[in-house]
Amino acid sequence: MSDTPVQAAAKNLDIKEVIRGRRTIKKFQEQPIPVEKITEFLDTAVWAPNHKLREPWRFLLFREEGRQKLSEAIAAEMGDDNKFVTTVLNVPTIMLVVMKEDPRQAIFDEDFAATSALVQNFMLAAWAEEVGTFWVTKPFLYGPKFRETLGIVPGEKIVGMLYIGYPDVVPKPQERTPASDKLTVFK
Ligand SMILES: Cc1cc2nc3c(=O)[nH]c(=O)nc-3n(C[C@H](O)[C@H](O)[C@H](O)COP(=O)(O)O)c2cc1C
């Protein structure tokens, strides 16, 4: 059984510290994250709220030689001299988060929100174990040749490409606007 909030606090798992401390990591150490670790983070991430428990997501993971396939997909869409063709060969682990697109707008929106919550859960679960992530969105993720090469079919949306690895450089935080500046309270 999971810990109660009081038990979790006793173990010193400070969720606020993890949320505030997480940074987008762009420079990684070379060694890849074991697949078992990624699966562990995902098994935490899938506890994201999702309406009717549709669990509208699936995942494609690229590591070691498998990164070649992702590089090929980018080249198929963008040509060989695009910088991402080589960038993805140097990132230790990359994951595409794919969502099923419901034709009904309201359900699409719910599923997109749920999948985004899953991505944040994943990044926090990883950060809590000193694993860094970078959520990347680029136009080629929408390209038909890129998608076809990877078997992503019409009716599926790529919500994000995540770079994953042990951080080499952790950037300084960029301060956030206090929420109270954007808060309207009706009382
Ligand atoms: C949906 C999404 C897409 C993003 N795409 C990019 C991107 O393509 N390039 C980039 O440099 N950062 C991207 N980011 C990361 C943000 O730039 C980053 O979260 C922001 O600068 C704050 O830094 P922090 O995550 O370290 O707090 C993306 C973030 C989100 C949520």
The ligand as a MOL file (V3000), in Angstrom:
LIG
                    3D

  0  0  0     0  0            999 V3000
M  V30 BEGIN CTAB
M  V30 COUNTS 31 33 0 0 0
M  V30 BEGIN ATOM
M  V30 1 C 5.1830 21.7560 -23.9060 0
M  V30 2 C 6.5830 22.2670 -23.6810 0
M  V30 3 C 7.4520 22.3630 -24.7570 0
M  V30 4 C 8.7490 22.8440 -24.5960 0
M  V30 5 N 9.5620 22.9190 -25.6870 0
M  V30 6 C 10.7900 23.4410 -25.5430 0
M  V30 7 C 11.6460 23.5610 -26.6770 0
M  V30 8 O 11.3060 23.1160 -27.7860 0
M  V30 9 N 12.8500 24.1470 -26.4960 0
M  V30 10 C 13.2710 24.6150 -25.2680 0
M  V30 11 O 14.3690 25.1510 -25.1590 0
M  V30 12 N 12.4890 24.4560 -24.1590 0
M  V30 13 C 11.2690 23.8860 -24.2750 0
M  V30 14 N 10.4890 23.7130 -23.1600 0
M  V30 15 C 11.0500 23.9350 -21.8320 0
M  V30 16 C 10.8220 25.3300 -21.3040 0
M  V30 17 O 11.5480 26.2360 -22.0810 0
M  V30 18 C 11.2770 25.3720 -19.8380 0
M  V30 19 O 10.3970 24.5850 -19.0670 0
M  V30 20 C 11.3130 26.7890 -19.2800 0
M  V30 21 O 12.3500 27.5060 -19.8730 0
M  V30 22 C 11.5150 26.8360 -17.7750 0
M  V30 23 O 12.6830 26.1680 -17.3980 0
M  V30 24 P 12.6330 25.0260 -16.2840 0
M  V30 25 O 11.8490 23.8790 -16.8630 0
M  V30 26 O 14.0800 24.6670 -16.0080 0
M  V30 27 O 11.9930 25.6120 -15.0630 0
M  V30 28 C 9.1940 23.2330 -23.3030 0
M  V30 29 C 8.3130 23.1130 -22.2150 0
M  V30 30 C 7.0320 22.6390 -22.4000 0
M  V30 31 C 6.1070 22.5100 -21.2090 0
M  V30 END ATOM
M  V30 BEGIN BOND
M  V30 1 1 1 2
M  V30 2 1 2 3
M  V30 3 2 2 30
M  V30 4 2 3 4
M  V30 5 1 4 5
M  V30 6 1 4 28
M  V30 7 2 5 6
M  V30 8 1 6 7
M  V30 9 1 6 13
M  V30 10 2 7 8
M  V30 11 1 7 9
M  V30 12 1 9 10
M  V30 13 2 10 11
M  V30 14 1 10 12
M  V30 15 2 12 13
M  V30 16 1 13 14
M  V30 17 1 14 15
M  V30 18 1 14 28
M  V30 19 1 15 16
M  V30 20 1 16 17
M  V30 21 1 16 18
M  V30 22 1 18 19
M  V30 23 1 18 20
M  V30 24 1 20 21
M  V30 25 1 20 22
M  V30 26 1 22 23
M  V30 27 1 23 24
M  V30 28 2 24 25
M  V30 29 1 24 26
M  V30 30 1 24 27
M  V30 31 2 28 29
M  V30 32 1 29 30
M  V30 33 1 30 31
M  V30 END BOND
M  V30 END CTAB
M  END
